Amino acid sequence: MTREPGSGGGPDARAVLLAAGLADLAVSTVGSGLGLLRGLLRRSDAAGLASDAERDLEARGRLALDRYMSPPPAHLELLARHVAARRAADGG
């Protein structure tokens, strides 16, 4: 599920990534957001900040989904694949 931002994926996939990123952000920064948000809304470059925030939320969503949705690869399986690849490269 790890891809670069803006690389394919339809609107549904982006919506899921944005929602997961928003949920992860909300869980990690519940208490300190209001004062910061008020300050950001007074800035003149709000459109640029919104664009940056969208990219950040999409990246956070991707990381959150990768962290919670995909199990880590089995260590012994990785070792076995490495040995098989090495044997194939050595010709035997």
N, C-alpha and C positions, 0 to 999 in steps of 0.2 A: 504494500500500500504506500510505499515511500516513492514519491515522485516530486519533481521540481514544480514550484508554483507556476500556474499557467500552462502546464503541459497536458493538454487533452482533458478528458473528463468532462462530462456534460454538466448542465446546470444543477442536476440532482446531486452529483458527486460534490460539486462546490458548496451546495447548500448544506450537505452533511458535514463537510470539513469546517465550514464557517460556524455551524451550530456546535460542533464538538469543541472547536477552539474557544467559542464564547463561553461554553459551559466550563471548560478548564480554567479560563481566565476568571470567571465569576467565583469558582471554588477557591482559587489561590489568592484572590485579592478582594474579598468581600468588603472588608472594613475601610479601606483607604481610598476608594474610588471616587467618592462624591466631590471632595475638595479639588482633586486633580481634574475631574471632568468640568467643573465650573471654570477653572482657569483655562482649559483648552478651548472651551466654547467662545471665550472672549478674544481668541487669537484671530488674526486676519488670514492666516494660511490654513483655515479649517478644512478646505477641500483636500489639500495635500496630506494633512494629518489623517483625514478619513480614509484616504487611499492607502496610506501606510498602515493604518489600523486594520483595514480589511486584509492586506497581505499578511500582517502579523497574526491575525485570527485564523486565517487559512493555514498558515504554517503551524500554529499551535494545535489546530484541529487535526492536522496530519500527524503530528507527534503524539497527541492524545490517543488517536485511533490506533496508531502503531503500538503504543504502549499497552493499551487495554484489549485490543482485538486480536493481535497476532501473537501466538505463543512463541517464545524463543526457540530457535532450532535446538534439537537434541545434540548434546556435546559429543556423544559416542558416534552418532550418525555423521556429524561433521568430520570426525577423525577417520571414520571408515571411508568416506568419500575422498578425503585427502590421500589416504593410502592407495585407494583404487586408481586415482588420477596419477599418482606418482609411479605406480607399477605400470600403468598404460604408457606413460611417457618414457619409462626405462625399457619398454619393449617386452615386458614379461609379466 
